[in-house]
Amino acid sequence: MLKTLIFCLKLAIVFGGIVLFGRAIQYLIFNGGFSGEFYDYLFMRK
């Protein structure tokens, strides 16, 4: 029971972190926080 609870808690923390990271990236993109060069570096287009 306790092991399952701890596992679920860890899963929730990881998922929450991914969601927050995604929101941060989205915020920066929509507010023009990144330059074109950064996109090239990020998506390895060069």
Backbone torsions as a table, in degrees:
resi	resn	phi	psi	omega
1	MET	NA	-50.3	-178.2
2	LEU	-66.4	-40.1	179.6
3	LYS	-61.8	-42.2	179.3
4	THR	-62.7	-42.1	-179.1
5	LEU	-63.1	-45.6	179.2
6	ILE	-63.0	-41.7	179.2
7	PHE	-61.6	-45.0	179.6
8	CYS	-63.2	-38.5	179.5
9	LEU	-64.6	-45.0	178.0
10	LYS	-61.3	-43.0	179.6
11	LEU	-61.0	-43.6	179.9
12	ALA	-63.6	-40.8	179.2
13	ILE	-64.5	-45.7	179.5
14	VAL	-61.9	-47.1	179.8
15	PHE	-61.3	-43.5	178.4
16	GLY	-60.8	-41.3	178.7
17	GLY	-62.5	-42.8	178.8
18	ILE	-62.6	-45.1	179.9
19	VAL	-61.9	-44.8	-179.9
20	LEU	-64.3	-40.1	178.6
21	PHE	-62.3	-43.7	178.4
22	GLY	-61.5	-41.7	179.0
23	ARG	-64.2	-40.9	-180.0
24	ALA	-63.2	-44.3	178.4
25	ILE	-61.8	-46.6	-179.9
26	GLN	-60.0	-43.4	179.6
27	TYR	-59.9	-46.6	-179.1
28	LEU	-64.4	-39.5	-179.9
29	ILE	-65.1	-48.8	-176.1
30	PHE	-69.7	-23.0	179.9
31	ASN	-99.3	12.2	176.0
32	GLY	64.8	30.7	-178.4
33	GLY	-73.6	-18.4	-178.0
34	PHE	-107.7	145.7	175.2
35	SER	-92.0	169.2	-179.9
36	GLY	-61.5	-35.2	-179.6
37	GLU	-63.6	-37.3	179.8
38	PHE	-64.5	-39.9	177.5
39	TYR	-61.6	-43.7	179.0
40	ASP	-58.5	-41.5	-180.0
41	TYR	-69.5	-43.0	-176.3
42	LEU	-65.1	-45.0	-176.6
43	PHE	-97.2	7.2	175.5
44	MET	54.0	47.3	-180.0
45	ARG	-82.9	-16.7	-178.1
46	LYS	-83.9	NA	NA
